[in-house]
């Protein structure tokens, strides 16, 4: 929303994301899809609060969120309570295009995989922000995180556009300000609390997808 402040419900708040990812895992370490989606809604607010620079990622994330909400609210919603139950249901029902794009281009498994890859990029970037100094360059931190994660799954043109977009990122203070937490030391402390939770959700999902050979879905 250029030229105007984001309404309260659109403002990013790191505390909200922390609270949501705390709810993500069941006692036996299954990932609740509803809370995963809610966590991503918060992360989209973070991306959008920095202007249009992350638009190419946030627009795709919003699209993926809508697909998953459709499954959660659909007639088979009970099969989508956790990422684990979703994978089991869709594989057993042959609802996943495993080797080439076919009749299930928006399967839950493929949709979560795209968010999963982007979550890794955000996790790496936020960790770099957490451990950065006041004069650290956010453009370098963001590019390094992108090259270690999402870039591997993007075509050359998208990678080129991303690299150019990262060059105009605001400095570290601007990132800390949009967290809506308080002074830098509080932001660093809360990131220190949130990132292990995000990392655990990522790791559990990665292992599940690896076990079922789903990490390279077309």
N, C-alpha and C positions, 0 to 999 in steps of 0.2 A: 504494500500500500504506500506508494510513493507520495511524499508530501504530507502524510498524516501519520500520527502515532497509531500503533496497533491497539485495537480495543483490549480491555483487560483480559478477556477470555482467549485472546490470541497472543498475549505476551508470554514469552518463555520464562519458565522458572525452574532452575536446576533442582530445587527441592521436590517439585512434582515428579520429575523424571526419576529421581532417587527413590521416592515412595513407590512409584509404579513398578520399577524393576525389582524392588524388595518383594513385591507380590507375585512376581513372574514364575517363581519356582514352587512346585508342590513339595511335600515332605520327601517324596521319593525322586525328586529332581526332574520332574517333567515340567515342560514349559507351557504355562497357560497362554493360549493364543490371544484371549481377550486382553490380558495385561501386556502382552508383547505388542499388540496393536496400539494400546493406550500409551505405552512407552514411546513408540514411534511417532504418535501424534505430538508428543512433547518435543521430540527431537526435530520434527518438521518445523515447529515453532522456532526452535533455535536457529535452524537454517534460514528461515524466512526473516528472522529478526535482523539478519546481517545484509538485507537487501537482496538484489537479484543474482548475486554472484554464485549462489548455490542452487539457483532455480532448476538447472538441469537434473539435479539429484532430488530436490524436494518435490518437484512435480511428479516424477516417477514414483516416489515413495507414497505420495497421496493417492495415486492411482492404485498402487498395490494394497494400501490400507483399505480402500473401498472394496476391492475384490474380496479381501479376507472378511470384512464386515458382512458382505453378502453371504459368505459361507456360514459365518457364525449365526446369522439371523435366518438362514435358510431351513428347508425342511429336514436337512441332514445335519443340522447344527450340533447335535449331540456327538457327532463323529469328529467335530473340530474343537473340542474342549481344550485339548493340548496339541502341541506340534507332534508329539509321539502318536496320539490317536489318529490325527490327520494323515500322517505318513502311512500308518497301518491300513486305514480305511481306503485311501486313494490307491495304494499299490494293490491291495486285494481286489479292488473293484476295477482295476485297470483304467484309472482316470488320469494317469500321468504319461506324457510323451517322454519316453526314456532316451531315445536316440536321435529323433528328429521332430521338428514341429509338425504336429498333426491335428487331431480333433480336440485336444485339450490344452490350448495355448495359455489358458489362465488357470491351470490347476493350482490348488493350494500349495503343493510342494514346490512348484516353480516360483510362485509368488513369494513365498517365505524365503526361498533361496536368494532372490534378488535383494530383499531387505537385509538378509543375513550378511551378504557381501558388503552392503553399504554400512551396516553396523560395525563391521571390522574397521573400515576406514574411519568412522567417527570415533571409535574406541582409541585407535592409534593417535588420531589428531588431538583428542581431548587429553590423552596421557602426555603428549608432548607439551600441550598448553600447561598442564599441571606442573610439570617439572621445568618449565621455561623460566628465563630471567626477563626482566623488564624490557631489555633491548633485543630479545629474540625476535626473529622475523617470522610472523605467522604464515607468510607466503611459502617460505621454505618448509616449515613444519607441516603445512597442509599438503604441499606437493609430495614430500617424502612419504607421508601417510597414504596418499592416493596411489603413488607408484608401488607401494608395498601391498596394496589390496585391490581396490576397484579397477585400477588402470588395466590390470590383467584381463578384465572381462569387457573392456570397452574398445570399440574400433578406433583407428588412428585419429579420425576427425574429432571424435568426442574427447580423446585424450589431449589433442592439441588445443581445443576450446577450453578445456578444464585448466590446462597449464596457463593460458592467457588470463582466465578469470581469477586464478589464485594470486596472480601478480598484483591485483588491485585490492587485496584483502586489507581491512583495517588492522591497526596494531593490537597488541596483546591487551591494553587497557579497554578497548572497545569490546573485545570478546568477554572479558571479565564483567563488564558493565551489563551486558545483555543476560548474564546468568541470573540477575536479580537476587543476589545472595547477600552482598555487603562488600566490605573491603577485600582486597586481593587474598589475604591470608585465609579468610573464610571461604572464598571460592576454591582455593587450593585444597583446603581441608574437606570440603564437600565433594569435590571431584575425587579425592582420595577414598571417600566412602562409596561413591557411586560407581566408579570404574571397575572395581572387583566384581560387583554385581552384574554389570553389563558383560564383563569378560566371561563370567561363569555361564551366563545364558548363551553367549556366543559359542563357548567351548562345548557345551552339551548339545547344541544344535549341530555344530560341525561334526561331532562324533556320530550322532544319529544319521546324518546325511552320508557320511563316509561309510558307515556300516551297510547302508542300503544302496550304495553307489549312485547317489543323487547329487553329487557336488558339481557335475557338469551338465545338468539338464539344459537342453536347447531352448 
